[in-house]
Amino acid sequence: AFAVDNARLFQVAKKRQKEEAALRKATEAVTATFSVDEIIDQIARSALEATDADGSYVERIIDGHVRVVAGGGVLHPDLGVYTDYDLSVAKRVIELGQPEVIRSVGESPTPLPGMLAETHAHSSALFVPLVDGGEAIGALVLLRDDSREPFSRDEAERAPTFGNLAALAFRKVHLLEDTERRREELEDVIKSRSR
């Protein structure tokens, strides 16, 4: 019994170590000076590793739709595919303010992007809302193949960390873009005055 208990504790510690390494990578991506696409790609890949998912993708709200802007692993829709925001799972998890596990993608009450519901109907999904300062950004979605156990409640409770990092990445890039725009405006004013 002691040996079995030690083996179980070793597996838990090994899993935590893997999660911490993935979280470190995601945090490093946010603090680096990458583009928003590179940061979101890294966060999607880190969340994939930390949750032992088979695929991940990030949906971003753009012009009344949720568009897939990043993906990782072997199980995700194509980049650029979109669904109507008002009919999306992203809208529901944003309104709830918490992650949602869908045990079978084919039974999702709302449409998923691309051919996901048809090609991987029995896979499970974990939707994590991306919200920054009350502003809805989109959702981080993790997918697990139907040959494996669906996402657990414990995994759903830890996944928002990656959602928070993704939201922080969007804020950082927005602030950098705003700073750059203001710098260019200031240069224009200086040039105008010197003329």
C-alpha positions in Angstrom: 0.0 0.0 0.0 2.9 2.3 0.8 4.5 1.7 -2.6 1.2 2.3 -4.4 0.7 5.5 -2.5 4.2 6.6 -3.3 3.7 5.8 -7.0 0.5 7.9 -7.1 2.1 10.8 -5.4 5.0 10.6 -7.8 2.6 10.8 -10.8 0.8 13.8 -9.2 4.1 15.6 -8.7 5.2 14.8 -12.2 1.9 16.2 -13.6 2.3 19.4 -11.5 5.8 19.8 -12.7 4.7 19.6 -16.3 1.9 22.2 -15.6 4.3 24.6 -13.9 6.8 24.3 -16.9 3.9 25.1 -19.3 2.8 28.0 -17.2 6.4 29.4 -17.1 6.5 29.2 -20.9 3.2 31.0 -21.3 4.3 33.7 -18.8 7.6 34.2 -20.6 5.7 34.7 -23.9 3.6 37.4 -22.3 6.6 39.3 -21.0 8.6 39.0 -24.2 8.2 41.5 -27.0 6.5 39.2 -29.5 3.5 40.0 -31.7 0.0 39.2 -30.3 -0.2 36.2 -32.7 3.1 34.7 -31.4 2.1 35.2 -27.8 -1.4 33.7 -28.3 0.2 30.7 -30.2 2.6 30.1 -27.3 -0.2 30.3 -24.7 -2.4 27.9 -26.8 0.6 25.4 -26.9 1.4 25.9 -23.2 -2.3 25.2 -22.2 -2.2 22.2 -24.4 0.8 20.8 -22.6 -0.4 21.7 -19.1 -3.8 20.0 -19.5 -2.5 17.1 -21.5 -5.0 18.0 -24.3 -4.8 16.8 -27.9 -5.6 20.2 -29.4 -6.2 23.8 -28.4 -7.2 27.0 -30.2 -8.0 30.6 -29.4 -11.2 32.3 -30.7 -11.2 36.0 -30.9 -14.3 38.2 -31.2 -14.0 40.2 -34.4 -16.9 42.0 -36.1 -19.7 40.0 -34.4 -18.0 36.6 -35.0 -15.6 34.5 -33.1 -12.6 33.7 -35.4 -10.0 31.0 -34.8 -6.7 33.0 -34.5 -4.3 30.4 -33.1 -4.2 26.6 -32.7 -1.9 23.9 -31.3 -1.7 20.1 -31.2 -3.4 17.7 -33.7 -7.0 18.5 -32.9 -8.2 22.0 -33.7 -10.1 23.8 -36.5 -8.3 25.7 -39.3 -7.1 29.2 -38.6 -9.5 31.8 -39.9 -12.7 29.8 -39.6 -15.5 31.6 -37.7 -18.9 31.3 -36.2 -21.5 33.9 -35.2 -20.6 35.3 -31.7 -24.2 35.4 -30.5 -24.6 31.6 -31.2 -21.2 30.6 -29.8 -20.0 28.7 -26.8 -17.5 31.6 -26.3 -20.4 34.0 -25.7 -21.9 31.6 -23.1 -18.7 31.1 -21.1 -17.9 34.9 -21.2 -21.4 35.6 -19.8 -21.0 32.9 -17.2 -17.5 34.2 -16.3 -16.2 30.7 -15.9 -14.9 27.7 -17.9 -17.3 25.1 -19.3 -16.6 21.5 -20.1 -18.5 19.9 -23.0 -18.2 16.2 -22.7 -19.0 15.5 -26.3 -18.4 18.1 -29.0 -21.1 16.7 -31.2 -23.7 17.4 -28.5 -22.7 21.1 -28.1 -25.8 23.2 -27.7 -24.1 25.8 -30.0 -22.1 25.4 -33.2 -18.3 25.1 -33.1 -16.0 26.5 -35.7 -15.2 24.5 -38.9 -15.9 20.9 -39.2 -15.0 20.1 -35.5 -18.4 18.8 -34.5 -18.6 16.5 -37.4 -15.0 15.2 -37.5 -14.5 14.9 -33.7 -18.1 14.6 -32.5 -17.2 12.4 -29.4 -14.2 14.5 -28.3 -14.5 16.6 -25.1 -13.8 20.3 -25.0 -12.9 22.8 -22.3 -13.9 26.4 -23.0 -12.1 29.2 -21.0 -13.4 32.8 -21.3 -10.9 35.5 -22.3 -12.0 38.8 -20.7 -9.8 41.8 -19.9 -11.1 44.6 -17.7 -14.7 43.6 -18.4 -14.1 43.6 -22.2 -14.9 40.3 -23.9 -12.0 39.1 -26.1 -12.9 35.5 -27.0 -12.2 32.0 -25.7 -9.4 29.6 -25.2 -10.6 26.1 -26.2 -8.9 22.8 -25.2 -9.8 19.5 -26.9 -9.3 15.9 -25.9 -9.7 13.0 -28.2 -12.7 10.6 -27.5 -10.3 7.7 -26.8 -9.3 9.5 -23.5 -11.2 10.7 -20.4 -13.0 14.0 -20.7 -11.7 17.1 -18.9 -12.1 17.0 -15.1 -13.4 19.6 -12.8 -9.9 20.1 -11.5 -8.5 20.8 -15.0 -11.4 23.2 -15.6 -10.5 25.1 -12.4 -6.8 25.4 -13.4 -7.3 26.4 -17.0 -8.4 30.0 -16.3 -4.8 30.8 -15.5 -4.0 30.4 -19.2 -7.1 32.4 -20.1 -5.9 35.2 -17.8 -2.4 35.1 -19.5 -4.0 35.3 -22.9 -6.1 38.3 -21.9 -3.0 40.0 -20.4 -1.2 39.4 -23.7 -4.0 41.1 -25.6 -3.9 44.0 -23.2 -0.1 44.3 -23.5 -0.1 44.3 -27.3 -3.0 46.9 -27.3 -1.0 49.2 -25.0 2.1 48.8 -27.1 0.2 49.6 -30.3 -1.4 52.6 -28.6 2.0 53.8 -27.4 3.4 53.4 -30.9 0.5 55.3 -32.5 0.9 58.2 -30.0 4.6 58.3 -30.7 4.0 58.6 -34.4 1.4 61.4 -33.8 3.9 63.2 -31.6 6.6 62.9 -34.4 4.1 64.3 -36.9 3.4 67.3 -34.6 7.2 67.9 -34.1 7.8 67.8 -37.9 4.9 70.1 -38.5 6.1 72.6 -36.0 9.7 72.5 -37.4 8.3 73.2 -40.9 
